[in-house]
């Protein structure tokens, strides 16, 4: 993060420029996010009020409310790619409470929790393969390994994630025993099947013709190429136990080390 000169008309607090993992390459022309950086202000008591707002906590919007309050760049929050949002989230934690993050990790060998300390400034972005980007569009090609069907897909934005969550809630109201998350996500991720971009065709394909092994291969490929922040750590615990690429836990204490919520 590089410190920038604050705009007195925009904010009376110092700000920082955060580099996005996507480098802005997947945003449409004219989007402020196309620059590959986003300007954020330092956290204040106002943001601590957001972190402890019980309504935000209960409905699961507390992180989004926090980030929206911190972002100075005049952009559409729903347009932000999920991987870029993760980088913004880490930057928000550093700007608010510093780079040291302490948490407990369960050691299955000793059957005890052990304290882990991570310097968040050492977290690196995944390397972006720019050769896969065509015409600056958020769309990629993938041939399903079993059926050899060519699909195109997009990387999800915050707005996409909201639509998916809403659709899943609606489906579960119809059938409480259903678990439609994977298929619903595929319907939003895939943008064409053998050149057919009709929404009904894509949904029918996912429901009828998309083999589980192909869906898994597509998800694995997306994880590989998607610009993001590496929110993982390697654990070396007592008793000689080690674990690689463990997900860093993101909870209330991530944003507020003294939180009791």
N, C-alpha and C positions, 0 to 999 in steps of 0.2 A: 504494500500500500504506500502511495506517495502522497505527502501532504499537499493540499492545494490552497490557494488563496480563497478565503470565504467571501461570499457575496453578501454584503450588509443588507441588501434588499430582500435576500432570500432567507438568510438565517443569521443570527447573532452568535452562532457557535462555530468553532473551527470544524473543518470537514476533511475527509480523506477520499481519495479516488481508489476504488477497488477494481482490480482487473478481473474481468469475467473469463471463466474457463473456455467459453465459446469464442472468445476474442471478438464477439459481435458479428461473426461471419454468417450466422444462421438467421439473422433478423432482417426484415424487409427494409428496402431503401426508405429513408425518411424517419426511421425509428431512432430515437436517441440512444437506444441500446446498440445500434450499429457501430458506435465508436469503440465498443469493447471494454468500456469502463463505466462505472456508475459512482456517483458522488453520494456520500453518506455523512451524516453528522454524528457527533459523539452523543452517547446516551446521557440523559438527564433524569431528574426525579419524575418527570412526566412519563418517561418510558418505564420506570419502575412501577408507576401506577398501572400501566397497561399489563405488566407482567403479573400483577396480583389481582387483576380484574377477574372475579369468579365467573362472570358470564362468558368472557373470552376463553377461560380455561375449560369450562364445561362444554362449550360448543366446538372446541378444538381450533379456534382462530387466533389464539394468543400470539403465536409466533408471527403469523401474517400481519396482525395489527401492529406488532412491534417493528417489523421490518418496514412496513409502509410509513410508520412515523419517522424512521431514521433515514429513509431514502430522500435525497434532495433532488436528484435528477428527475425532470418532468417526463415520466414515462408511464406506460400502461402496465401496472403490476401484473395483470393477468397474462401479459405477453412474455414475461420472463421465463426462460427455460428452467426446468427443475434443477439441472446441474449448476446453472448460474445462481439460482436461488440458494443452493447449499453454500456456495462461496460467500454470498452476501450474509448468510446466517453466521458463518464463522467470523467474518469481519465484524459483524455486529457485536459478537461476544468479546472479541479483542478490544474493540473501541469502548465497550461498556465496563468490562471488569478485568482486562488484561489478558495475557496470552497463556498463563498457567491454568490448566484444567485438571483438577483432581477428582477421581472417581474410584469406586471399588469394582474389582473383577473377580468372579468366582473361579478359584483354582480347584478343578475336580480331583486333583491328586491329593491335596491336603484337605479338601472339603471345607475350605475357609475362603472368605473374601480377602483379597489383598489390594492395597492401595496402589493406584497407578497415577502417575503425573505425566501430563503431555504438554509440551509447548506448542500451542496452536499455530504459531508463526512458522513452524517447521512443516506443516501440512502442505503438500504440493498438489497442484492441479494435475489431472490426467492429461497425457499428451494427446493433442488433437491432430488427427490425420487429415490435413487440409485437402489432400488429393481426393477424398471421398465426397467433398462438397461440390455440387454442380450448380453453376449459375447463381451462387449465393443463396440457394434455397434450402429450407429445412425439409429436405426429402432425400431419402437414400434407397438404393436398390438392394434386394436380397433374393437369392434363389433358394427356395425351400429345399433342403437336401434330400428328402424322401420322394416328394411328388414332382420336384423340378419346376414348380410353379414360380413365376417371377412376381414378386410383390414389391411395392414401394411403401415406405413407412416414414413417419416423422417422429422427431423427439418431442416429448410432451412439455407443455408449458404449465404454469400454475393454473391458468384458466382451464386447460384441458383436464387437469387433475380435479378441479371443482366439478366439472361436468360429469366426469366418471363417477365421482363419489355420489353425486345427486342421482345418477341413473341407477347405481347399485342400491342405494336406499330405497328407491321406488320399486325395484325388482324384489327386494326382500320383503316389502310390504305385501306384495302379491303372493310370494311364497317364502315364508319365514325359514324354511329348511334349505333353501337354495344357497349356493355359494358362487355367484356369477362374476366374481372379480376378474379372473384371468380372461374369460371370453369377452367381457365388457371392455377391458383395457385393449385387447387386440383389435376390437372394432373401432376404437379411437386412434390407435397407433397406425394401422394399415391404411394407406391412402389409395391404393389401386391393386387389382389382382389381374395379372396378364393384360394390363393396360385399361381395364375397366374401372372407372372411378365412381360409379354409381354407389351411393351409400347402401342401398338395398342389396346390391350384388356383394359388397364387402361383408355385410352382416350375415347374409346367407352362407357365404363361404366360410366364415368363422364358425357358424353354428353347425354346418353340415360337412364341410370338406377339409377343414384345417386339422391335420393330424397332431396329436399331442407332442410327438417327437419333433415335428416341424415348428410348432409353437415354442417349444423349449429352445430349439436352436436359434430362432429369431430373437427371443428374449436375451439369450446369451450374447448374440452379436450386438444387440443394442447396448447392453452393459459395457461391451468392449469398446465401442466407438464413441459413446456419448460423452461430450465434454462435461466434466464434473470435478469436484474436489474429492481427494482420496480420504474419506472419513473412516480410516482404518488404522490399527496399530498392531505391532507385534508384541506379544506378551511373553515374558520370561519370569516364571514364578518360582516359588519354593519347591523343593523336591525334584528339581530338574524338569518341571513341566513347562512346555513352550507351546505357543499357538500363533499362527501367522494370519495377517489380514483379518483381524477381529474388528467388528464394527464398533466405532466409538459411540457409547450411549449418549443420546441427546434427550435430556429431560429438563425439568425445572431448574436443576442446579447448573445446567450448562449456561443459562443466561443469568442466573442469579445465584452465586455460590452459597449465599446464606439463606436461600429459600427454604421454607418449611412446608410449602404447598406440594 
